Amino acid sequence: MDDSSWHEELTLDILRKSSFQVHSEQMVVEYGEVIHKGAPFMIRGRIDGILTNLSAVDRLLEHKAINHFTFERYSQEEFPLDYLTQMAFYFVGLSKIQPEIREGILLIKNKNTSQYLEFLVDYNIASGIFRVLDVVRSDGMRREGGEFPRLYTQVMDRFKEVERHRREKTLPPRQFDPGDWHCNYCGFGEMCNSSYRP
């Protein structure tokens, strides 16, 4: 994480020298309440910042630094759903204090080549639809965006499911059968498979 934090700082330094204004860095936002161990628990996070352009338009800024292979996948065909979901949560939190912010930029840096990949996004909290409006790589390559309904509510539903399993002292169904390639990379595979009953 420290490595990614330094990449973020390098990127913010570049942005500070541009015509963009970066502010509200590491501001805490609250974006949902869940039940944890039978008691209400407020979920909080820290945004990377807010980016203001020359037209005084504010956008949520989220920065990530990733390896080359994942960067290429996100450049070509995949969408970084975990990062987009994180942004949906931040939008919910920001809506309580700065409701005019409806767009954001997910800026992903390739740690190997220093290329950037920019996802321009917007989130309609009322409809639950998160949209990627544009995807641009620093060499000019563009690809189409997409629409992702229910990112926020799916995660909130998952929190409820985890709490239900905790309360009932049960486990969710296994995602993978022993021998699946995911299990081969899991650090808990041996312990998990020893008690497996299909």
C-alpha positions in Angstrom: 0.0 0.0 0.0 2.9 2.3 0.7 4.1 1.9 -2.9 0.7 2.9 -4.2 0.5 5.8 -1.9 3.7 7.2 -3.3 2.4 6.8 -6.8 -0.7 8.7 -5.8 1.5 11.5 -4.3 3.5 11.7 -7.5 0.3 12.0 -9.5 -1.2 14.6 -7.2 2.0 16.6 -7.5 1.6 16.7 -11.3 -2.1 17.7 -11.0 -1.1 20.5 -8.5 1.2 22.0 -11.2 -1.6 22.0 -13.8 -4.6 24.2 -14.2 -6.6 21.8 -12.0 -7.1 22.4 -8.3 -6.9 19.4 -6.0 -8.5 19.8 -2.6 -10.3 17.9 0.2 -7.6 15.2 0.1 -8.2 12.3 2.5 -11.5 13.8 3.6 -13.6 11.3 5.6 -17.1 10.5 4.2 -19.7 8.3 5.7 -21.6 6.2 3.2 -23.7 3.6 4.9 -24.8 2.0 8.0 -24.8 -1.8 8.5 -25.4 -4.1 11.4 -22.2 -5.6 12.8 -22.3 -8.1 15.6 -25.9 -7.0 16.3 -25.2 -3.3 16.6 -25.3 -0.4 14.0 -22.0 0.3 12.5 -21.3 3.4 10.2 -19.0 2.7 7.2 -16.5 5.4 6.6 -13.8 6.0 4.0 -11.3 8.6 2.9 -11.6 10.0 -0.6 -8.4 10.7 -2.5 -9.6 14.2 -3.3 -11.8 16.5 -5.3 -10.6 17.9 -8.6 -11.8 21.3 -9.8 -11.4 22.3 -13.4 -11.1 25.8 -14.9 -14.9 25.9 -15.3 -15.2 25.4 -11.5 -16.7 21.9 -11.9 -15.9 19.6 -9.0 -15.3 15.9 -9.6 -14.5 13.1 -7.2 -10.9 11.9 -7.7 -9.9 8.3 -7.0 -6.3 7.2 -7.8 -5.0 3.7 -8.1 -1.6 2.4 -9.0 -1.5 -1.2 -10.4 0.7 -3.6 -12.2 1.2 -3.7 -16.0 -0.9 -6.8 -16.8 -4.0 -5.6 -14.9 -3.6 -2.2 -16.4 -3.7 -3.7 -19.9 -6.8 -5.7 -19.1 -8.5 -2.5 -17.9 -7.3 -0.7 -21.0 -8.7 -3.3 -23.4 -11.8 -5.0 -22.1 -12.4 -5.2 -18.4 -13.8 -2.7 -16.0 -12.3 -2.3 -12.5 -15.6 -3.1 -10.7 -14.0 -3.0 -7.2 -12.7 0.5 -7.8 -16.0 1.6 -9.4 -17.9 0.2 -6.4 -15.6 2.1 -4.0 -16.4 5.3 -5.9 -20.1 4.6 -5.7 -19.8 4.4 -1.9 -17.8 7.7 -1.9 -20.5 9.4 -4.1 -23.1 8.3 -1.5 -21.0 9.9 1.3 -20.3 13.0 -0.7 -24.0 13.5 -1.5 -24.5 14.3 2.2 -22.1 17.2 2.2 -21.6 18.2 -1.5 -24.6 16.9 -3.4 -23.6 18.8 -6.6 -20.7 16.4 -7.2 -22.1 13.8 -9.5 -19.1 13.0 -11.7 -15.7 11.5 -10.9 -12.5 10.5 -12.4 -10.9 7.1 -11.6 -7.2 7.7 -12.5 -5.2 4.5 -12.7 -1.4 4.6 -13.0 0.6 1.7 -14.5 3.4 1.2 -12.0 5.6 -0.3 -14.6 5.3 2.2 -17.5 3.8 5.3 -15.7 1.0 5.4 -18.3 -2.4 6.6 -17.1 -5.9 5.3 -17.7 -8.7 7.7 -17.0 -12.3 6.6 -16.4 -14.8 9.5 -16.4 -17.8 8.3 -14.4 -21.1 9.5 -13.0 -23.4 8.1 -10.4 -27.2 8.7 -10.1 -27.8 7.7 -6.5 -31.6 7.8 -6.9 -31.7 5.3 -9.7 -28.6 3.4 -8.5 -27.0 3.5 -12.0 -23.3 4.0 -12.1 -22.0 4.9 -15.6 -18.5 5.0 -17.1 -18.9 7.8 -19.6 -15.4 7.6 -21.2 -12.2 5.7 -20.9 -8.9 7.3 -22.2 -5.4 6.0 -21.9 -2.5 8.5 -21.8 -1.4 7.5 -25.3 -4.8 8.6 -26.7 -6.4 5.1 -26.9 -10.1 5.3 -26.2 -12.7 2.7 -25.4 -16.4 2.8 -24.7 -17.8 3.0 -21.2 -20.6 1.1 -19.7 -23.5 1.1 -17.3 -23.5 -0.7 -13.9 -26.7 -0.8 -11.9 -26.9 -1.5 -8.2 -23.1 -1.4 -7.4 -23.8 0.2 -4.0 -26.9 -1.9 -3.1 -25.2 -5.1 -4.1 -22.5 -4.5 -1.5 -24.9 -3.4 1.1 -26.9 -6.6 0.5 -23.6 -8.5 0.9 -23.0 -6.9 4.3 -26.4 -8.0 5.4 -25.8 -11.5 4.2 -22.5 -11.7 6.1 -24.2 -10.5 9.2 -26.9 -13.1 8.8 -24.3 -15.9 8.5 -22.6 -14.5 11.6 -25.8 -14.4 13.5 -26.9 -17.9 12.4 -23.3 -19.3 12.8 -23.4 -20.6 9.2 -21.1 -20.3 6.2 -22.1 -19.1 2.7 -22.0 -21.6 -0.1 -18.5 -22.2 -1.5 -17.5 -20.2 -4.5 -15.2 -22.9 -5.9 -14.8 -26.6 -5.6 -11.4 -28.0 -4.4 -9.0 -28.3 -7.3 -10.3 -25.1 -9.0 -7.4 -22.8 -9.9 -8.6 -20.2 -7.4 -8.1 -22.8 -4.6 -4.6 -23.4 -5.8 -3.7 -19.8 -5.1 -5.5 -19.6 -1.8 -3.4 -19.5 1.4 -6.1 -21.3 3.3 -6.7 -24.1 0.7 -5.3 -27.0 2.8 -7.3 -26.1 5.9 -10.4 -25.4 3.9 -10.3 -28.6 1.8 -9.7 -30.8 4.8 -13.2 -30.2 6.1 -14.9 -30.0 2.6 -18.1 -32.0 2.2 -19.8 -31.5 -1.2 
